[in-house]
Amino acid sequence: MTYTGIYTQIKRNNRKSILLIIAFPALILALLFAIILVFNYNPEQENINWAQVEQYFYQSAPIAITITAIWFLIAYTTHSSIINSATHSKSLSRKDNKMVYNLTENLCMQMGMQMPKLRIIEDEALNAFASGLNEKTFTVTLTRGIINKLDRDELEGVIAHELMHIKNRDVRLLIISIVFVGIFSLLAQIAFRSVLYGGLRGGGRKNNGGMVIVMILVLVAYFISQLFRFALSRKREYMADAGAAELTKNPRALASALRKISGNSHLSKLDSEDVKEMFIDNYPDEKNEGLGFLGGMDRWFATHPPIKKRIEVLDQF
């Protein structure tokens, strides 16, 4: 994959951010309309009162959008504290690690960008990620393992990769997708529990049947939202790799870092899949190829491309 340039990628990601902000609410409205349709279908007369459906939809849509907007704003503004809490990271200053601080500072000067905050996770796994929505919150977080086990050039490549995510606006794009997918995940859980407890309490056949259809609709919407998310994830890693190689003029160092990271990136105290998606590596363990869900088919839904393929691309520079 040929690197298309920082500013071209920024423009593309800005457009994608706008499209995402439009696409996810549109999906929510489509789901709302479908649910209203289900509960206004009369199986005895085999018809739908379209006037009533439209009336309920126009009444419910502003409420649904308002709730979604509030949810989005809360998650959007509190994501940094949530991520820091989930990863148990702490601030990393110049006096804590002069080499890491200087590498980051020098790369930022080359890129003409403000230096982000630095944080560290006390874990021997080899991993790193970038987070934040603006210059006040941009952060690069590294594990203790990746700092200790990579040499200077390899670490520079990893830091450059994370800075590229910030420069390219990948971080903002990813957070938007994570927030909206979280909304559909919550709706899916609510629908499932409604069907489960409704059935246990012996609700009417019509209500139970309607809730089953609603649950299916919510699951379909959740799956579509995941497709939006996966469509963004893999390519951004290739782009950040290529940008880092161009910035450092040392693609072999980043390739070497990725070889060391492969199979050694799993953090022992991190269970959040949303946060894992932000790391430099979140591909299923390549040492256990063929294992897992449906014999490895879960790799089709991985948020990251295989490290082997990423190294092959870097070797082409």
C-alpha positions in Angstrom: 0.0 0.0 0.0 1.4 3.3 -1.1 1.3 6.2 1.4 -0.9 8.9 0.1 0.4 11.8 2.1 -0.4 13.3 5.5 -2.7 16.1 4.3 -4.6 13.9 1.8 -5.2 11.4 4.6 -6.3 14.1 7.0 -8.9 15.4 4.4 -10.1 11.8 3.8 -10.5 11.1 7.5 -12.3 14.4 8.1 -14.8 13.5 5.4 -15.2 10.0 6.9 -15.8 11.6 10.3 -18.7 13.7 8.8 -20.1 10.6 7.0 -19.9 8.6 10.2 -21.7 11.3 12.2 -24.4 11.2 9.5 -24.5 7.4 9.0 -24.9 6.2 12.6 -27.8 8.5 13.4 -29.4 7.5 10.1 -29.0 3.8 11.1 -30.6 4.6 14.5 -33.6 6.3 12.7 -33.9 3.4 10.3 -34.0 1.0 13.3 -36.6 3.2 15.1 -38.8 3.2 12.0 -38.5 -0.6 11.6 -39.5 -1.2 15.3 -42.5 1.1 15.0 -43.5 -0.8 11.8 -43.3 -4.1 13.6 -45.6 -3.0 16.5 -48.1 -1.5 14.1 -48.5 -4.5 11.9 -51.9 -6.1 12.3 -51.5 -9.9 11.5 -55.3 -10.4 11.5 -55.9 -7.8 8.8 -52.5 -8.3 7.3 -52.0 -4.6 6.8 -50.1 -1.6 8.2 -51.6 1.7 9.2 -48.9 3.9 7.5 -50.4 7.1 8.7 -50.1 5.9 12.3 -46.5 4.6 11.7 -45.5 8.0 10.3 -47.1 9.8 13.2 -45.3 7.7 15.8 -42.0 8.0 13.9 -42.2 11.8 13.8 -43.0 11.9 17.5 -40.3 9.5 18.5 -37.4 10.5 16.2 -36.5 13.8 18.0 -36.5 11.9 21.3 -34.2 9.2 19.9 -31.8 11.7 18.3 -31.7 13.8 21.5 -30.9 10.7 23.7 -28.3 9.6 21.2 -26.7 13.1 21.1 -26.5 13.2 24.9 -25.0 9.8 25.1 -22.5 10.7 22.3 -21.4 14.0 24.0 -20.9 12.3 27.4 -18.8 9.5 25.9 -17.0 11.8 23.6 -15.9 14.2 26.4 -15.1 11.5 29.0 -13.3 9.0 26.8 -9.8 10.0 27.9 -10.5 9.3 31.6 -12.3 6.1 30.7 -9.3 4.9 28.6 -6.8 5.9 31.3 -8.8 4.1 33.9 -9.2 0.9 31.8 -5.5 0.7 31.0 -4.3 1.8 34.5 -1.8 4.1 32.8 0.1 6.9 34.5 1.8 10.0 33.3 5.4 9.7 31.8 7.5 12.8 32.1 11.0 13.7 30.8 12.6 12.8 34.1 10.9 9.4 34.1 12.3 8.4 30.7 14.4 11.0 28.9 14.9 8.8 25.7 11.1 8.3 25.1 10.4 12.0 25.8 13.2 13.2 23.5 12.2 10.8 20.7 8.6 12.0 20.8 9.7 15.6 21.0 12.0 15.4 18.0 9.4 13.6 15.9 6.8 16.2 16.7 9.2 18.9 15.7 9.8 17.1 12.4 6.0 16.9 11.9 5.3 20.4 13.0 2.8 19.3 15.6 2.4 20.0 19.3 3.8 17.3 21.5 1.1 15.1 23.0 1.0 13.9 26.6 2.9 10.7 27.3 1.6 7.9 29.5 2.9 4.4 30.5 1.2 1.2 31.4 3.1 -1.0 33.8 2.8 -4.2 31.8 5.5 -6.4 30.2 3.4 -6.8 27.0 4.7 -5.0 23.9 2.0 -2.5 22.8 1.2 1.2 22.4 -1.7 3.4 21.3 -2.7 7.0 20.7 -5.8 8.7 22.0 -7.4 12.1 22.3 -9.7 14.5 20.3 -7.7 17.7 20.3 -4.3 19.2 21.2 -5.2 19.3 24.9 -6.1 15.6 25.1 -3.8 14.0 22.5 -1.8 11.3 24.2 0.6 8.5 23.3 0.6 5.6 25.7 3.4 3.0 25.8 3.7 -0.2 27.9 6.7 -0.8 30.1 7.5 -3.9 28.0 7.7 -2.0 24.7 10.0 0.6 26.2 12.3 -2.0 27.7 12.5 -4.5 24.9 12.8 -2.3 21.8 15.9 -0.6 20.8 16.0 3.2 20.1 15.3 3.0 16.4 12.4 0.4 16.9 10.9 2.6 19.6 11.1 5.6 17.4 9.2 3.8 14.7 6.5 2.8 17.1 6.1 6.4 18.5 6.1 7.7 14.9 3.3 5.3 14.1 1.2 6.6 17.0 1.9 10.2 16.1 0.7 9.5 12.6 -2.6 8.3 14.0 -2.9 11.7 15.7 -1.8 13.7 12.7 -4.1 11.8 10.3 -7.1 12.2 12.6 -7.4 8.5 12.9 -7.9 8.7 16.7 -11.0 11.0 16.4 -12.5 8.8 13.7 -12.0 5.7 15.7 -13.5 7.2 18.9 -16.6 8.3 16.9 -17.1 4.8 15.6 -16.5 3.2 19.1 -19.1 5.5 20.7 -21.8 4.8 18.2 -21.2 1.0 18.1 -21.5 1.2 21.9 -25.0 2.6 21.5 -26.1 -0.3 19.3 -24.4 -2.8 21.7 -26.5 -1.4 24.6 -29.7 -1.5 22.5 -28.9 -5.1 21.6 -28.5 -6.0 25.3 -31.8 -4.3 26.2 -33.7 -6.1 23.4 -32.2 -9.5 24.4 -33.2 -9.0 28.0 -36.7 -7.8 27.1 -37.2 -11.0 25.1 -35.7 -13.2 27.8 -37.6 -11.8 30.7 -40.7 -11.2 28.7 -40.7 -14.9 27.8 -40.1 -16.0 31.4 -43.0 -13.9 32.6 -45.3 -15.3 30.0 -46.1 -12.2 28.0 -48.6 -12.2 25.3 -47.7 -14.1 22.1 -48.0 -10.9 20.0 -45.8 -8.9 22.3 -43.2 -11.7 22.6 -43.2 -12.2 18.8 -42.8 -8.5 18.3 -39.9 -8.3 20.7 -38.1 -11.2 19.0 -38.4 -9.3 15.7 -37.1 -6.2 17.4 -34.2 -8.1 18.8 -33.3 -9.4 15.4 -33.5 -5.9 13.9 -31.3 -4.5 16.6 -28.7 -7.2 16.1 -28.8 -6.5 12.3 -28.2 -2.8 13.1 -25.4 -3.7 15.5 -23.8 -5.9 12.8 -24.0 -3.1 10.2 -22.4 -0.6 12.7 -19.6 -3.1 13.3 -19.0 -3.3 9.5 -18.7 0.5 9.5 -16.1 0.2 12.3 -14.1 -2.6 10.7 -14.0 -0.8 7.4 -12.1 2.0 9.1 -9.8 0.0 11.3 -7.5 -2.1 9.1 -6.5 0.5 6.6 -5.6 3.1 9.2 -2.9 0.8 10.5 -1.3 0.4 7.1 -1.4 4.2 6.6 0.2 4.9 10.0 2.9 2.3 9.3 3.6 3.9 5.9 3.6 7.4 7.4 6.0 6.4 10.2 8.3 4.8 7.6 8.3 8.0 5.6 8.9 10.2 8.7 11.8 8.2 10.2 13.3 7.1 6.8 13.8 3.7 8.6 11.0 1.3 7.6 13.2 -1.7 8.7 13.2 -0.5 12.3 9.4 -0.4 12.5 9.2 -3.8 10.8 11.7 -5.2 13.4 9.5 -3.7 16.2 6.4 -5.3 14.7 8.2 -8.7 14.7 9.0 -8.3 18.4 5.4 -7.1 19.1 3.8 -10.1 17.3 2.5 -12.6 19.8 3.7 -10.5 22.7 1.1 -7.7 22.7 -1.6 -9.1 25.0 -2.0 -7.0 28.2 -2.8 -9.0 31.3 -5.3 -6.6 32.9 -7.2 -5.2 29.9 -10.5 -6.6 28.9 -12.1 -3.7 27.0 -12.3 -4.6 23.3 -12.9 -0.9 22.4 -9.6 0.1 24.0 -7.7 -2.9 22.5 -8.8 -1.6 19.1 -6.7 1.5 19.6 -3.4 -0.4 20.1 -0.7 -0.8 17.5 -1.5 -4.6 17.6 -4.8 -6.2 18.3 -4.7 -9.1 15.9 -5.6 -12.6 17.2 -2.6 -14.5 18.5 -0.8 -15.6 15.4 1.0 -18.3 17.4 -2.4 -20.1 17.7 -3.3 -19.9 14.0 -6.4 -21.9 13.3 -7.8 -21.8 16.8 -10.6 -19.7 18.2 -14.1 -19.0 16.9 -15.0 -21.2 14.0 -11.4 -22.3 13.6 -9.9 -18.9 13.0 -12.8 -17.3 11.1 -12.8 -14.6 13.8 -9.8 -13.1 12.0 -12.2 -12.0 9.3 -13.5 -9.5 11.9 -10.2 -8.5 13.4 -9.7 -4.8 13.9 -6.1 -5.0 12.7 -4.4 -6.6 9.7 -1.9 -9.4 10.4 1.5 -8.1 11.4 3.0 -10.4 8.8 1.3 -8.5 6.0 2.2 -5.1 7.6 5.8 -6.1 7.6 5.6 -7.2 3.9 4.3 -3.7 3.0 7.1 -2.0 5.0 9.7 -4.2 3.2 8.5 -2.6 -0.1 9.8 0.8 0.9 
